[in-house]
Amino acid sequence: MLIAIIGVLVMLLFIGGMGFAMYYALRKFDPNKNDTSVNENAETAQEFLPFHNIQDSMIDLGNHQYRAIIECSSINYYLRTEQEQQMIELSFQTFLNSIKFPMTLYVQTRTVDNTAMLNNLKHDLQDSVNAFGNLKDYANYYYDSIANLHETIGNNKQKKKYIILTYNDAQSLEKLNDEEKYEYSLREMGQRCQIVMNNLSKLKIKTKILNTSELLELIYSTYNKDNYSDIGSILNGEYSELMVEGSNKLQTTPKDGIVDWILNEAINRLDLEVLQTSNDIDLKNEVDEIIKRLEETRDSNAGYFKSSKTRL
C-alpha cells in the first residue's frame, strides 16, 4: 500500500514538473512579453516609418545612414540600330564597373493621376464656352475624350526609373560630432550623385536628384499600395522591379569596336564638358575642331559602331 502511495506521489510530481516546464516555455513566447519593435507611445503614423527624417534631398535612416535618389529618363533602346544598342550596352556596363559604392536600380509602376490636368482642362474649356457658346458640345466631347484616353490606348500606367545611392561611412568617423558627420555625409553623397549623373549623361540619359518634396511623393506612392487601382500590378509583381544581370559586352567586342567606343566617349565628353558648358569662344572653337578630327579618325580607322544613317 505504501509503495502504491509513493508511486502515485512520484507520478504527480512528474506530471507537475512537466506542466511547469511547459508553462515556463510558453511564457517565454507570450506576445505580451516579447519586443514587437513597435513603439507603444507612437502618436502619429510617421513614427512607424523606418527613417528619421527627410531633408537636404536625403533620407536619414538613423545612425548616420543616408540615401539619395536620382530619377532617370528613358532612351528608345529598341528604336536604335544594332550598333547603337551595342554602344549603349558597352557604355552602361563600363559605368557600372566604375562605381565603387553601393547603389540600387529601382523601377516603379504608377497609375497615372490626371486629376489636376483634367481640372485645369475643365476650367479652360468653361472659359471657352463662356466666350463662344456654340462650342459647348465640342468642349464636352473633347473633355470626355481626354478623360477616357487611358481606355482608348489601353494603358493608364507610367514607369519611373530611379537610382538609390547609399552612404553609411560616417559611422566610422569617431572624431566628428553628429553635426559634422551629417555635413560630411551631405558632401560625400553630393559627389556620388554627380559621378552617377555625369556617367549617365554620356548615354544621353537625363537625370535629376529628387528634392525633399519629391522624395516624400515617392515614399508615399511606395507605401500607399492599398488603392484598388494598384492591385493588378501588385499581384502580377509589376509594381517594382530590379535590374539584376546582364552580359559582358567588353569580352565579346572586337578591338576596333573598343577603339571606336573610346573615340565616341571622348567626343561625348568634350561636347558635354566644353561645348555645352564653357563660355570661352576660342576654347569651344578649338574643341569643335578636335571633335571633327576625332570623327574623321572614326570614319577612316574605326567606325565600328557608326551607322550610315545615324551618328551617336
C-alpha positions as CSV (number, residue, x, y, z in Angstrom):
1,M,0.0,0.0,0.0
2,L,2.8,2.4,0.9
3,I,4.6,1.6,-2.3
4,A,1.5,2.4,-4.3
5,I,1.1,5.8,-2.5
6,I,4.7,6.6,-3.2
7,G,4.3,5.7,-6.8
8,V,1.3,8.0,-7.1
9,L,3.2,10.9,-5.5
10,V,6.1,10.4,-7.9
11,M,3.7,10.3,-10.8
12,L,2.0,13.5,-9.6
13,L,5.4,15.2,-9.1
14,F,6.5,14.2,-12.6
15,I,3.3,15.5,-14.2
16,G,3.5,18.7,-12.2
17,G,7.1,19.2,-13.3
18,M,6.2,18.6,-16.9
19,G,3.3,21.1,-16.6
20,F,5.6,23.7,-15.0
21,A,8.2,23.3,-17.8
22,M,5.5,23.7,-20.5
23,Y,4.2,26.8,-18.7
24,Y,7.6,28.3,-18.5
25,A,8.4,27.6,-22.1
26,L,5.1,29.0,-23.3
27,R,5.6,32.1,-21.1
28,K,8.8,32.9,-23.0
29,F,6.7,33.1,-26.2
30,D,4.0,35.2,-24.7
31,P,3.4,38.0,-27.2
32,N,2.7,40.4,-24.3
33,K,6.3,39.7,-23.1
34,N,8.1,40.0,-26.5
35,D,9.6,43.1,-28.1
36,T,7.5,43.6,-31.2
37,S,9.6,46.6,-32.3
38,V,6.6,48.8,-32.2
39,N,6.7,52.0,-30.2
40,E,3.7,51.8,-27.9
41,N,4.0,55.6,-27.3
42,A,3.8,56.4,-31.0
43,E,1.1,59.0,-31.6
44,T,1.5,59.5,-35.4
45,A,1.9,57.3,-38.4
46,Q,5.2,58.9,-39.2
47,E,6.7,57.3,-36.0
48,F,6.2,53.9,-37.5
49,L,8.2,54.7,-40.7
50,P,11.7,53.2,-40.9
51,F,13.5,56.5,-41.3
52,H,14.1,59.5,-39.0
53,N,13.9,62.5,-41.4
54,I,13.9,63.7,-45.0
55,Q,15.9,66.9,-45.7
56,D,18.5,68.3,-48.0
57,S,17.4,65.8,-50.7
58,M,18.5,62.9,-48.4
59,I,16.6,60.2,-46.5
60,D,18.0,59.9,-42.9
61,L,17.6,56.3,-41.8
62,G,19.2,57.0,-38.4
63,N,22.6,56.0,-37.0
64,H,24.3,58.2,-39.8
65,Q,22.9,56.1,-42.6
66,Y,21.6,58.1,-45.6
67,R,20.0,57.6,-49.0
68,A,19.7,59.8,-52.0
69,I,17.6,59.1,-55.1
70,I,18.2,60.1,-58.7
71,E,15.4,60.0,-61.2
72,C,16.4,58.9,-64.7
73,S,14.8,59.4,-68.1
74,S,14.4,56.7,-70.7
75,I,16.0,56.1,-74.0
76,N,14.4,54.5,-77.1
77,Y,16.7,51.5,-76.9
78,Y,14.7,49.3,-79.3
79,L,14.4,52.0,-81.9
80,R,18.2,52.2,-82.2
81,T,20.3,50.3,-84.7
82,E,22.1,47.2,-83.5
83,Q,25.4,49.1,-83.5
84,E,23.9,51.8,-81.3
85,Q,22.4,49.3,-78.9
86,Q,25.9,47.7,-78.6
87,M,27.4,51.1,-77.9
88,I,24.8,51.8,-75.2
89,E,25.3,48.4,-73.5
90,L,29.1,48.9,-73.6
91,S,28.9,52.3,-72.0
92,F,26.4,51.2,-69.4
93,Q,28.5,48.2,-68.4
94,T,31.6,50.4,-68.1
95,F,29.6,52.9,-65.9
96,L,28.5,50.0,-63.6
97,N,32.1,48.7,-63.4
98,S,33.4,52.2,-62.5
99,I,31.0,52.6,-59.5
100,K,32.8,51.9,-56.2
101,F,29.9,52.5,-53.8
102,P,26.5,50.8,-53.2
103,M,23.5,51.7,-55.4
104,T,20.2,50.1,-56.3
105,L,18.3,50.4,-59.6
106,Y,14.6,50.8,-58.9
107,V,11.7,50.9,-61.4
108,Q,8.3,51.9,-60.0
109,T,5.0,51.5,-61.9
110,R,2.3,54.0,-61.1
111,T,-1.2,54.6,-62.1
112,V,-1.3,57.9,-64.0
113,D,-3.1,60.6,-61.9
114,N,-4.5,63.1,-64.3
115,T,-6.9,64.7,-61.8
116,A,-5.1,68.1,-61.7
117,M,-4.8,68.2,-65.5
118,L,-8.5,67.4,-66.0
119,N,-9.4,70.1,-63.5
120,N,-7.4,72.7,-65.4
121,L,-8.8,71.5,-68.7
122,K,-12.3,71.8,-67.4
123,H,-11.7,75.3,-66.3
124,D,-10.1,76.3,-69.6
125,L,-13.0,74.7,-71.6
126,Q,-15.5,76.5,-69.5
127,D,-13.9,79.8,-70.3
128,S,-14.0,79.0,-74.0
129,V,-17.7,78.0,-73.8
130,N,-18.5,81.3,-71.9
131,A,-16.8,83.2,-74.8
132,F,-18.2,81.0,-77.6
133,G,-21.4,79.3,-76.6
134,N,-21.6,77.3,-79.8
135,L,-18.5,75.3,-78.7
136,K,-20.3,73.6,-75.8
137,D,-20.9,70.3,-77.5
138,Y,-17.3,70.2,-78.8
139,A,-15.9,71.1,-75.4
140,N,-17.9,68.3,-73.7
141,Y,-16.7,65.8,-76.4
142,Y,-13.1,66.9,-76.1
143,Y,-13.2,66.6,-72.3
144,D,-14.7,63.1,-72.3
145,S,-12.1,62.0,-74.9
146,I,-9.2,63.2,-72.7
147,A,-10.7,61.8,-69.5
148,N,-11.1,58.4,-71.1
149,L,-7.9,58.4,-73.0
150,H,-6.5,55.6,-70.9
151,E,-9.3,53.3,-72.2
152,T,-8.6,54.3,-75.8
153,I,-4.9,53.4,-75.6
154,G,-5.4,50.6,-73.2
155,N,-2.9,51.8,-70.6
156,N,-3.0,54.1,-67.6
157,K,0.4,53.3,-66.2
158,Q,3.7,55.0,-66.2
159,K,7.1,53.7,-65.2
160,K,9.5,55.8,-63.3
161,K,13.2,54.9,-63.1
162,Y,15.4,55.6,-60.1
163,I,18.9,55.0,-58.8
164,I,19.1,54.8,-55.0
165,L,22.5,55.8,-53.6
166,T,23.8,54.7,-50.2
167,Y,26.2,56.4,-47.7
168,N,26.9,54.7,-44.4
169,D,30.6,55.6,-44.0
170,A,30.0,58.4,-41.5
171,Q,29.5,55.8,-38.7
172,S,33.3,55.3,-38.6
173,L,34.2,59.0,-38.2
174,E,34.6,58.8,-34.4
175,K,36.4,62.2,-34.1
176,L,33.5,64.1,-35.6
177,N,30.3,65.1,-33.7
178,D,26.8,64.4,-35.1
179,E,26.5,67.7,-37.0
180,E,29.9,67.4,-38.6
181,K,29.1,63.8,-39.6
182,Y,25.9,65.0,-41.3
183,E,27.7,67.8,-43.2
184,Y,30.4,65.3,-44.3
185,S,27.8,62.8,-45.4
186,L,25.9,65.5,-47.3
187,R,29.1,66.5,-49.3
188,E,30.0,62.9,-50.0
189,M,26.5,62.0,-51.1
190,G,26.5,65.0,-53.4
191,Q,29.8,63.8,-55.0
192,R,28.4,60.3,-55.5
193,C,25.3,61.8,-57.2
194,Q,27.4,63.9,-59.5
195,I,29.5,60.8,-60.5
196,V,26.4,58.8,-61.4
197,M,24.8,61.7,-63.2
198,N,27.9,62.6,-65.3
199,N,28.2,58.9,-66.4
200,L,24.6,58.6,-67.4
201,S,24.7,61.9,-69.3
202,K,27.2,60.1,-71.7
203,L,24.3,57.8,-72.5
204,K,22.0,60.8,-73.2
205,I,20.0,59.9,-70.1
206,K,18.6,62.9,-68.3
207,T,18.9,62.8,-64.5
208,K,17.9,64.8,-61.5
209,I,18.3,64.4,-57.8
210,L,14.9,64.2,-56.1
211,N,14.4,67.1,-53.7
212,T,12.7,66.7,-50.3
213,S,9.2,67.1,-51.6
214,E,9.8,64.7,-54.5
215,L,11.3,62.1,-52.0
216,L,8.1,62.4,-49.9
217,E,6.0,61.8,-53.0
218,L,8.0,58.8,-54.0
219,I,7.8,57.3,-50.5
220,Y,4.1,58.0,-50.2
221,S,3.4,56.2,-53.5
222,T,5.5,53.3,-52.3
223,Y,3.6,52.9,-49.1
224,N,0.2,53.7,-50.5
225,K,-0.4,50.4,-52.1
226,D,-3.9,49.7,-50.7
227,N,-5.6,51.6,-53.5
228,Y,-7.7,49.2,-55.6
229,S,-6.3,50.5,-58.9
230,D,-2.8,49.2,-57.9
231,I,-3.9,45.7,-57.1
232,G,-3.3,44.3,-60.6
233,S,0.3,45.5,-60.6
234,I,0.9,44.2,-57.1
235,L,-0.4,40.7,-57.8
236,N,1.5,40.5,-61.1
237,G,4.7,41.7,-59.5
238,E,4.9,44.7,-61.8
239,Y,4.8,47.4,-59.1
240,S,8.5,47.3,-58.6
241,E,11.4,45.6,-60.4
242,L,15.1,45.4,-60.2
243,M,17.7,45.1,-62.9
244,V,19.9,42.2,-61.8
245,E,22.0,40.8,-64.5
246,G,23.5,41.4,-68.0
247,S,26.0,40.0,-70.4
248,N,29.7,41.2,-70.5
249,K,29.9,43.1,-73.8
250,L,33.5,44.1,-73.2
251,Q,34.6,40.5,-73.6
252,T,32.9,40.0,-76.9
253,T,33.6,43.4,-78.6
254,P,36.5,43.3,-81.1
255,K,39.5,45.6,-80.8
256,D,38.3,48.0,-83.5
257,G,35.0,48.2,-81.6
258,I,36.8,49.1,-78.4
259,V,38.8,51.8,-80.2
260,D,35.7,53.3,-81.8
261,W,33.8,53.3,-78.4
262,I,36.7,55.1,-76.7
263,L,36.7,57.7,-79.5
264,N,33.0,58.2,-79.2
265,E,33.3,58.5,-75.4
266,A,35.9,61.3,-75.9
267,I,33.6,63.1,-78.3
268,N,30.7,62.9,-76.0
269,R,32.7,64.1,-73.1
270,L,34.2,67.1,-75.0
271,D,30.7,68.0,-76.1
272,L,29.3,67.7,-72.6
273,E,32.0,69.4,-70.6
274,V,33.2,72.1,-73.0
275,L,30.8,72.8,-75.8
276,Q,27.7,72.8,-73.6
277,T,29.1,74.5,-70.6
278,S,32.1,76.7,-71.5
279,N,31.7,80.4,-72.4
280,D,35.2,80.6,-73.8
281,I,34.6,81.0,-77.6
282,D,38.3,80.3,-78.5
283,L,38.2,77.1,-76.4
284,K,34.9,76.0,-77.9
285,N,36.2,76.6,-81.5
286,E,39.4,74.6,-80.7
287,V,37.4,71.7,-79.1
288,D,35.0,71.7,-82.1
289,E,37.9,71.3,-84.4
290,I,39.2,68.4,-82.2
291,I,35.8,66.7,-82.4
292,K,35.8,67.0,-86.2
293,R,39.3,65.3,-86.3
294,L,38.1,62.6,-83.9
295,E,35.1,62.0,-86.2
296,E,37.3,61.8,-89.2
297,T,39.5,59.3,-87.3
298,R,36.4,57.2,-86.5
299,D,35.4,57.2,-90.2
300,S,38.8,56.3,-91.5
301,N,40.2,53.9,-88.8
302,A,37.4,52.8,-86.6
303,G,33.7,53.5,-87.1
304,Y,32.7,50.1,-85.8
305,F,29.6,51.5,-84.1
306,K,28.8,54.2,-86.6
307,S,25.6,53.9,-88.6
308,S,25.3,55.1,-92.2
309,K,22.2,57.0,-91.2
310,T,22.7,58.0,-87.6
311,R,25.6,59.5,-85.7
312,L,25.8,58.9,-82.0
